[in-house]
Amino acid sequence: MLKYFALFIIFFGAFGNTTLSDVSTAQKHYQRATHYHDLGEFEQAVAEYKKAVALDPNSPIIYNKLGVAYSELKQYDAALDAYRKALALSPIAAEPHYNIGLVYLKQGDLPRAAKAFKHATTIDPEWSDPYTGLGEVHLKQGDYGEAARTYKEAIRLNPKNAAPILGLGKTYAKQKHLDTAITTIEKAIEIQVDNTEAHYQLAQIYIKRGEKEKAASAMAFFKTLSQTDPLLEKAETWVKKHPDDARGYNNLGIVYLARRRFADAVANYKHAISLAPDLATTHYNLGHAYHKQGKIESAIAAYQKALTVDADLAIAHNNIAVGYTELKTNLNKALFHARTAVRLAPTDANYWNTLSEICDTLGLQDEAQQAREKQKAYADEQ
């Protein structure tokens, strides 16, 4: 989390002998750098930060951001040098100390990491992130009492941050307080449903407790998250680079849905539709997201929108049939859509299964039996 520096109200506050035109040009390079930074293009960001700092060498903000970019590139010596230059210009700034702590933590230098995090907490005792960093140091050092204390302080300062809550849960697990660990990690998941490490830790605890079904469920979702972690980064970067690409938002929605971030999925599908109303797959995907949340009527409406664009979208017909069946209403419409789905995709066993269940409900026994036979035949082929 980036913080403002207390003594520098404006970005380029300590001009020294730097001319205003130099500062203006420096700000342009800084803006370009932050743009590259946001896109994850850290080499280009470094190049622009260096141009900015050459024109305005008295800005701690630029040096700090330069350090962050170097750290993302794993050029840790260069990062430390930039952070130290930021501190030389603004000794009472907490963030460079925190960032130095992160570098040492990544390098495994725990004593130096602890010293940097503690310095940050001294300067800004109301900022939670350094306490989280300090908690991780104590956890790695096996000092579970201090780890718990510092994680709790971080949570007190920012109760909506999943990281220290997860850290506290890991600490409880190390102390073999497994019930408390589970409860704590579940709180982290409530805040960040797709926290990959949280689901892994939960799976490991269930394994220790011998709860095989819960362990398998947690591990299965962990695998989904770990597989989609790189896809998420790529999809989020894509829409930043191509803000008018409807398909990009559709693809991001797919990733969010796989990660159970339903509200984010819905928001991205809707944005995609606002850019390209004629994308039938996006209307269908929106319906699927609603369906996952149990919002059946909204799901049916979205599936129907998909059919106004592509009347031959078999999966939309099938899911409308399923939706009406779940609502226990409009079963004649459900029958129509189920029949249409199998006509459009006659080798899909799932669609025949939907048809058989609806026919059973309506008392159409002969058609139900025929549908079951079709379902079995095509399921065996698959």
Wavefront OBJ file of the C-alpha trace (Angstrom):
o trace
v 0.000 0.000 0.000
v 1.491 3.340 -1.071
v 1.378 6.236 1.352
v 1.954 9.947 0.993
v 5.126 11.401 2.454
v 4.396 13.707 5.339
v 6.753 16.515 4.345
v 5.996 16.575 0.616
v 2.510 17.866 -0.112
v 2.980 18.005 -3.888
v 4.707 15.427 -6.022
v 7.805 17.423 -6.827
v 8.049 19.590 -3.765
v 11.802 20.088 -3.164
v 12.982 21.732 -6.336
v 16.408 22.981 -5.257
v 18.050 24.322 -8.380
v 15.724 22.358 -10.650
v 13.821 24.595 -13.054
v 10.052 24.473 -13.351
v 10.344 23.240 -16.937
v 12.527 20.360 -15.739
v 9.940 19.498 -13.112
v 7.175 19.557 -15.714
v 9.151 17.214 -17.937
v 9.999 15.032 -14.942
v 6.323 14.732 -14.099
v 5.569 13.566 -17.647
v 8.181 10.828 -17.327
v 6.808 9.932 -13.892
v 3.285 9.624 -15.296
v 4.547 7.403 -18.104
v 6.434 5.321 -15.560
v 3.362 4.804 -13.379
v 1.399 3.835 -16.484
v 3.960 1.147 -17.355
v 4.082 0.152 -13.690
v 0.315 -0.412 -13.565
v 0.578 -2.602 -16.666
v 3.318 -4.713 -15.105
v 5.873 -3.510 -17.657
v 8.538 -2.879 -15.066
v 11.567 -2.501 -17.341
v 9.876 0.360 -19.188
v 8.756 1.777 -15.844
v 12.333 1.774 -14.551
v 13.533 3.575 -17.657
v 10.927 6.324 -17.217
v 11.456 6.634 -13.448
v 15.184 7.103 -14.089
v 14.470 9.862 -16.612
v 12.148 11.532 -14.109
v 14.619 11.362 -11.248
v 17.432 12.674 -13.434
v 15.375 15.823 -14.006
v 14.065 16.041 -10.431
v 16.651 14.384 -8.148
v 14.984 15.736 -4.996
v 11.775 13.682 -5.123
v 11.593 10.811 -2.612
v 8.400 9.593 -4.243
v 10.124 8.861 -7.549
v 12.988 7.049 -5.848
v 10.559 4.960 -3.817
v 8.552 3.966 -6.882
v 11.779 3.235 -8.754
v 12.706 0.880 -5.915
v 9.378 -0.903 -6.173
v 9.862 -1.420 -9.912
v 13.377 -2.769 -9.372
v 12.024 -5.097 -6.691
v 9.400 -6.444 -9.090
v 12.272 -7.231 -11.473
v 14.095 -8.952 -8.584
v 16.933 -6.467 -8.908
v 17.136 -6.155 -5.153
v 20.439 -4.273 -4.812
v 19.152 -1.564 -7.150
v 15.865 -1.496 -5.238
v 17.625 -1.019 -1.900
v 19.735 1.780 -3.354
v 16.607 3.596 -4.580
v 14.821 3.190 -1.248
v 17.841 4.547 0.631
v 17.936 7.594 -1.638
v 14.241 8.147 -0.886
v 15.023 8.012 2.836
v 17.914 10.424 2.467
v 15.447 12.940 1.042
v 12.627 12.138 3.491
v 13.997 10.491 6.665
v 10.614 10.364 8.416
v 8.860 8.478 5.598
v 7.699 5.023 6.691
v 7.149 3.425 3.306
v 10.788 3.120 2.146
v 11.622 1.372 5.426
v 8.702 -1.006 4.850
v 9.820 -1.659 1.271
v 13.372 -2.318 2.453
v 11.904 -4.836 4.870
v 10.112 -6.577 2.012
v 13.356 -6.881 0.054
v 15.221 -8.385 2.994
v 12.281 -10.721 3.645
v 12.436 -11.960 0.044
v 16.178 -12.452 0.401
v 15.734 -14.376 3.642
v 17.616 -11.826 5.731
v 15.165 -11.913 8.627
v 17.050 -9.753 11.164
v 17.401 -6.876 8.696
v 13.803 -7.312 7.561
v 12.612 -7.098 11.172
v 14.708 -3.975 11.805
v 13.258 -2.228 8.730
v 9.659 -3.152 9.567
v 10.104 -1.997 13.177
v 11.504 1.310 11.945
v 8.402 1.747 9.770
v 6.094 1.061 12.729
v 7.979 3.615 14.825
v 7.484 6.302 12.171
v 3.872 5.411 11.398
v 2.382 3.286 14.214
v -1.093 3.435 12.623
v -0.071 1.745 9.350
v -0.882 -1.965 9.411
v 1.368 -3.324 6.636
v 4.692 -3.167 8.524
v 3.123 -5.119 11.388
v 2.072 -7.767 8.867
v 5.635 -7.913 7.567
v 6.954 -8.157 11.102
v 4.503 -10.957 11.830
v 5.821 -12.915 8.857
v 9.383 -12.481 10.090
v 8.465 -13.781 13.547
v 6.534 -16.677 12.008
v 9.556 -17.687 9.911
v 11.771 -17.391 12.977
v 9.472 -19.687 14.957
v 8.587 -16.984 17.484
v 4.864 -17.715 17.395
v 3.943 -15.552 20.367
v 5.411 -12.424 18.766
v 3.990 -13.406 15.380
v 0.485 -13.606 16.846
v 0.924 -10.296 18.674
v 2.052 -8.358 15.594
v -0.527 -9.962 13.285
v -3.248 -9.001 15.771
v -1.986 -5.421 15.796
v -2.105 -5.345 11.983
v -5.674 -6.686 12.077
v -6.682 -4.090 14.649
v -5.402 -1.334 12.381
v -6.899 -2.786 9.187
v -9.491 -5.514 9.845
v -10.389 -5.773 6.153
v -6.935 -6.943 5.066
v -6.819 -10.705 4.558
v -3.013 -10.990 4.765
v -2.502 -10.585 8.537
v -5.589 -12.692 9.274
v -4.140 -15.496 7.152
v -0.782 -15.032 8.884
v -2.468 -15.338 12.257
v -4.217 -18.507 11.086
v -0.884 -19.987 9.991
v 0.555 -19.088 13.397
v -2.272 -20.905 15.181
v -1.674 -23.925 12.936
v 2.005 -23.945 13.897
v 0.936 -23.852 17.541
v -1.384 -26.827 16.797
v -4.478 -24.802 17.689
v -6.197 -26.275 14.641
v -9.814 -25.309 15.398
v -8.793 -21.683 15.907
v -6.578 -21.826 12.816
v -9.488 -22.994 10.649
v -11.812 -20.290 11.982
v -9.177 -17.613 11.410
v -8.268 -18.725 7.897
v -11.959 -18.874 6.995
v -12.204 -15.212 8.053
v -9.403 -14.398 5.614
v -11.309 -16.240 2.884
v -14.468 -14.267 3.689
v -12.497 -11.114 2.889
v -10.648 -12.538 -0.131
v -12.454 -15.566 -1.469
v -9.733 -16.359 -4.017
v -6.748 -16.177 -1.692
v -4.746 -19.090 -3.087
v -2.546 -19.654 -0.044
v -5.499 -19.539 2.349
v -7.184 -22.473 0.612
v -3.901 -24.399 0.559
v -3.399 -23.830 4.291
v -6.983 -24.879 4.977
v -6.459 -28.088 3.000
v -3.293 -28.882 4.944
v -5.062 -28.440 8.281
v -7.931 -30.695 7.216
v -5.376 -33.313 6.141
v -3.782 -33.159 9.610
v -7.210 -33.611 11.182
v -8.017 -36.551 8.924
v -11.055 -34.795 7.398
v -10.626 -36.214 3.906
v -13.696 -34.726 2.211
v -13.019 -31.193 3.457
v -9.348 -31.557 2.584
v -10.202 -32.721 -0.933
v -12.634 -29.834 -1.442
v -10.159 -27.217 -0.227
v -7.339 -28.740 -2.271
v -9.482 -28.882 -5.413
v -10.261 -25.179 -5.192
v -6.613 -24.430 -4.368
v -5.636 -26.176 -7.610
v -8.194 -24.115 -9.538
v -6.780 -20.935 -8.025
v -3.149 -21.854 -8.631
v -3.947 -22.732 -12.255
v -5.826 -19.471 -12.823
v -3.399 -17.186 -10.951
v -1.354 -16.482 -14.115
v -4.516 -16.232 -16.217
v -5.916 -13.651 -13.812
v -2.828 -11.480 -14.105
v -2.866 -11.716 -17.903
v -6.600 -10.992 -18.160
v -6.429 -7.995 -15.803
v -3.429 -6.605 -17.686
v -5.186 -7.126 -21.018
v -8.194 -4.978 -20.113
v -5.869 -2.249 -18.822
v -4.086 -2.219 -22.169
v -7.272 -2.643 -24.233
v -10.048 -0.843 -22.320
v -12.444 -0.965 -25.285
v -12.136 -4.700 -25.964
v -15.377 -6.379 -24.932
v -13.921 -9.855 -25.327
v -11.184 -8.962 -22.863
v -13.757 -8.137 -20.185
v -15.648 -11.319 -21.053
v -12.480 -13.378 -20.586
v -11.703 -11.626 -17.306
v -15.226 -12.439 -16.151
v -14.618 -16.112 -16.934
v -11.492 -16.112 -14.762
v -13.278 -14.313 -11.927
v -16.144 -16.807 -12.084
v -13.744 -19.755 -11.863
v -12.269 -18.101 -8.763
v -15.756 -17.584 -7.214
v -15.527 -13.821 -7.447
v -19.123 -13.622 -8.591
v -19.689 -9.870 -8.230
v -16.519 -9.126 -10.208
v -17.528 -11.629 -12.883
v -20.971 -10.055 -13.248
v -19.510 -6.532 -13.398
v -17.088 -7.509 -16.172
v -19.730 -9.357 -18.191
v -22.006 -6.332 -17.959
v -19.199 -4.036 -19.056
v -18.457 -6.324 -21.991
v -22.149 -6.217 -22.969
v -22.158 -2.404 -22.774
v -19.269 -2.385 -25.266
v -20.623 -5.135 -27.528
v -24.327 -5.963 -26.972
v -24.289 -8.607 -29.711
v -21.876 -11.018 -27.983
v -24.176 -13.959 -27.288
v -21.531 -15.804 -25.269
v -21.217 -12.874 -22.850
v -24.969 -12.802 -22.224
v -24.787 -16.549 -21.621
v -21.803 -16.149 -19.289
v -23.679 -13.480 -17.333
v -26.556 -15.923 -16.943
v -24.154 -18.621 -15.806
v -22.718 -16.272 -13.162
v -26.210 -15.488 -11.866
v -27.035 -19.195 -11.893
v -23.960 -19.950 -9.753
v -25.259 -17.449 -7.206
v -28.729 -18.974 -7.151
v -30.270 -15.943 -8.887
v -32.314 -18.118 -11.200
v -34.714 -15.525 -12.616
v -31.840 -13.171 -13.495
v -29.998 -16.118 -15.018
v -32.956 -17.033 -17.238
v -33.295 -13.423 -18.393
v -29.621 -13.349 -19.378
v -29.849 -16.694 -21.183
v -32.867 -15.360 -23.104
v -30.841 -12.291 -24.097
v -28.199 -14.636 -25.453
v -30.851 -16.380 -27.560
v -32.011 -13.082 -29.061
v -28.495 -12.815 -30.487
v -27.983 -16.504 -31.297
v -31.169 -18.560 -31.304
v -29.175 -21.748 -31.881
v -27.115 -21.549 -28.672
v -27.989 -24.985 -27.330
v -26.442 -24.497 -23.894
v -28.596 -21.419 -23.290
v -31.740 -23.415 -24.155
v -30.665 -26.211 -21.811
v -29.913 -23.845 -18.951
v -33.223 -22.032 -19.317
v -34.895 -25.446 -19.045
v -32.850 -26.204 -15.933
v -33.706 -22.802 -14.460
v -37.446 -23.223 -14.893
v -37.184 -26.721 -13.411
v -35.359 -25.357 -10.377
v -38.038 -22.678 -9.957
v -40.744 -25.363 -10.421
v -42.589 -23.053 -12.788
v -43.187 -22.673 -16.534
v -42.471 -26.365 -17.076
v -43.977 -26.258 -20.555
v -41.418 -23.600 -21.446
v -38.761 -25.770 -19.824
v -39.858 -28.673 -22.024
v -39.698 -26.522 -25.155
v -36.144 -25.351 -24.392
v -34.959 -28.829 -23.420
v -36.308 -30.261 -26.683
v -34.649 -27.433 -28.586
v -31.308 -28.092 -26.873
v -31.230 -31.762 -27.856
v -32.311 -30.899 -31.406
v -29.426 -28.430 -31.723
v -26.850 -30.631 -29.955
v -28.135 -34.208 -30.241
v -24.951 -35.858 -28.972
v -24.734 -34.010 -25.650
v -25.645 -36.445 -22.887
v -26.288 -33.678 -20.361
v -29.014 -32.126 -22.502
v -30.785 -35.487 -22.838
v -30.601 -35.842 -19.074
v -32.281 -32.448 -18.637
v -35.029 -33.486 -21.047
v -35.593 -36.811 -19.285
v -36.035 -35.149 -15.887
v -38.528 -32.601 -17.230
v -40.492 -35.306 -19.020
v -40.611 -37.348 -15.811
v -41.977 -34.333 -13.950
v -44.655 -33.756 -16.593
v -45.593 -37.446 -16.764
v -44.314 -37.933 -20.315
v -42.969 -41.398 -19.546
v -42.288 -42.617 -23.087
v -40.325 -39.494 -24.026
v -38.520 -39.602 -20.671
v -37.429 -43.197 -21.292
v -36.231 -42.384 -24.799
v -34.282 -39.413 -23.451
v -32.640 -41.594 -20.771
v -31.578 -44.097 -23.397
v -30.080 -41.312 -25.495
v -28.367 -39.883 -22.422
v -26.811 -43.265 -21.569
v -25.703 -43.951 -25.132
v -23.932 -40.630 -25.553
v -22.495 -40.719 -22.022
v -20.937 -44.129 -22.831
v -19.407 -42.652 -26.011
v -17.842 -39.819 -24.010
l 1 2 3 4 5 6 7 8 9 10 11 12 13 14 15 16 17 18 19 20 21 22 23 24 25 26 27 28 29 30 31 32 33 34 35 36 37 38 39 40 41 42 43 44 45 46 47 48 49 50 51 52 53 54 55 56 57 58 59 60 61 62 63 64 65 66 67 68 69 70 71 72 73 74 75 76 77 78 79 80 81 82 83 84 85 86 87 88 89 90 91 92 93 94 95 96 97 98 99 100 101 102 103 104 105 106 107 108 109 110 111 112 113 114 115 116 117 118 119 120 121 122 123 124 125 126 127 128 129 130 131 132 133 134 135 136 137 138 139 140 141 142 143 144 145 146 147 148 149 150 151 152 153 154 155 156 157 158 159 160 161 162 163 164 165 166 167 168 169 170 171 172 173 174 175 176 177 178 179 180 181 182 183 184 185 186 187 188 189 190 191 192 193 194 195 196 197 198 199 200 201 202 203 204 205 206 207 208 209 210 211 212 213 214 215 216 217 218 219 220 221 222 223 224 225 226 227 228 229 230 231 232 233 234 235 236 237 238 239 240 241 242 243 244 245 246 247 248 249 250 251 252 253 254 255 256 257 258 259 260 261 262 263 264 265 266 267 268 269 270 271 272 273 274 275 276 277 278 279 280 281 282 283 284 285 286 287 288 289 290 291 292 293 294 295 296 297 298 299 300 301 302 303 304 305 306 307 308 309 310 311 312 313 314 315 316 317 318 319 320 321 322 323 324 325 326 327 328 329 330 331 332 333 334 335 336 337 338 339 340 341 342 343 344 345 346 347 348 349 350 351 352 353 354 355 356 357 358 359 360 361 362 363 364 365 366 367 368 369 370 371 372 373 374 375 376 377 378 379 380 381 382
